[in-house]
């Protein structure tokens, strides 16, 4: 995952969520990630009752926005950086629902994306 671009990481997230939608059943939420660093971009993750869709840019109004560097984003996705610790140390900034941010971290951990690296 370290060698993949942020775009490729998002493609992988969308793929695993489509293959195994159980963890996102019943959810209707829009997450936005504003990623800084060498590999920047804004990405939105739309979760709607068991389906996930990732778009680059802003297509909808986010329920929760997270801002972090590309390196810290990859660390979080691989489970090497705890979201709460990242927030407490200023590596992650959250706008909107903190509860939704914590819920997404739990969901991403269920997919164990570090194994798809």
C-alpha positions in Angstrom: 0.0 0.0 0.0 3.0 2.3 0.6 3.9 2.1 -3.1 0.4 2.9 -4.3 -0.9 6.4 -5.0 -3.7 7.8 -3.0 -6.0 7.3 -6.0 -5.1 3.6 -6.2 -5.7 3.3 -2.4 -9.2 4.7 -2.9 -9.8 2.3 -5.8 -8.9 -0.6 -3.5 -11.2 0.7 -0.8 -14.1 0.9 -3.2 -13.3 -2.6 -4.6 -13.2 -4.3 -1.2 -16.4 -2.6 0.0 -18.2 -3.7 -3.2 -17.0 -7.3 -2.7 -18.1 -7.5 0.9 -20.8 -5.0 1.7 -21.9 -6.4 5.0 -20.0 -3.9 7.2 -21.7 -0.9 5.5 -25.2 -2.3 5.4 -27.8 0.3 6.6 -25.4 3.2 6.4 -26.1 6.4 4.4 -23.3 8.8 4.7 -20.8 10.9 2.7 -17.2 11.1 3.9 -14.7 13.5 2.5 -11.0 13.3 2.7 -8.8 16.3 2.0 -5.4 14.9 1.5 -2.2 17.0 1.6 1.4 16.3 0.9 3.1 15.0 -2.3 0.1 13.0 -3.4 -2.8 15.5 -2.8 -6.5 15.4 -3.6 -10.0 15.6 -2.3 -11.9 12.3 -2.3 -15.5 11.5 -1.3 -16.7 8.1 -0.1 -20.4 7.7 -0.6 -21.9 4.8 1.4 -25.5 4.1 0.8 -27.1 0.9 2.3 -24.4 -1.6 1.4 -22.9 0.2 -1.7 -19.8 2.2 -1.7 -18.7 4.7 -4.4 -15.6 6.9 -4.4 -15.3 10.1 -6.4 -12.3 12.4 -6.8 -13.4 16.0 -6.0 -16.6 17.1 -4.3 -19.8 15.8 -5.7 -22.0 15.9 -2.5 -22.2 17.6 0.8 -20.0 15.6 3.3 -21.4 14.5 6.7 -17.8 14.2 7.9 -14.6 15.7 6.5 -11.1 14.5 7.4 -7.9 16.4 6.6 -4.6 14.6 6.8 -1.3 14.1 4.9 -1.0 11.4 2.2 1.5 9.5 4.3 -0.7 9.5 7.4 -3.8 8.5 5.3 -1.9 5.4 4.1 -0.8 4.6 7.6 -4.4 4.9 8.9 -5.7 2.7 6.0 -3.1 0.0 6.8 -3.9 0.1 10.5 -0.5 1.5 11.4 -1.9 4.8 12.7 -4.8 5.0 15.1 -7.4 7.6 14.2 -7.9 8.9 17.7 -4.2 9.2 18.3 -3.8 11.0 14.9 -6.6 13.4 15.9 -5.1 14.0 19.4 -1.7 14.8 18.0 -3.0 17.0 15.2 -2.1 14.7 12.3 -5.9 14.4 11.6 -8.4 17.2 11.6 -12.1 16.4 11.6 -15.0 18.6 10.6 -18.5 17.3 11.2 -19.4 14.2 13.1 -16.6 12.7 15.2 -18.8 9.7 15.7 -19.0 9.1 12.0 -15.2 9.4 11.8 -14.8 6.7 14.5 -17.3 4.5 12.8 -15.5 4.6 9.5 -12.2 3.7 11.2 -13.9 0.6 12.7 -15.3 -0.3 9.3 -12.0 0.1 7.4 -10.3 -2.0 10.1 -12.9 -4.8 9.3 -11.7 -4.8 5.7 -8.1 -5.2 6.8 -6.7 -3.3 3.9 -3.1 -3.9 4.9 -3.5 -7.4 3.4 -4.3 -6.1 0.0 -1.0 -4.2 -0.2 
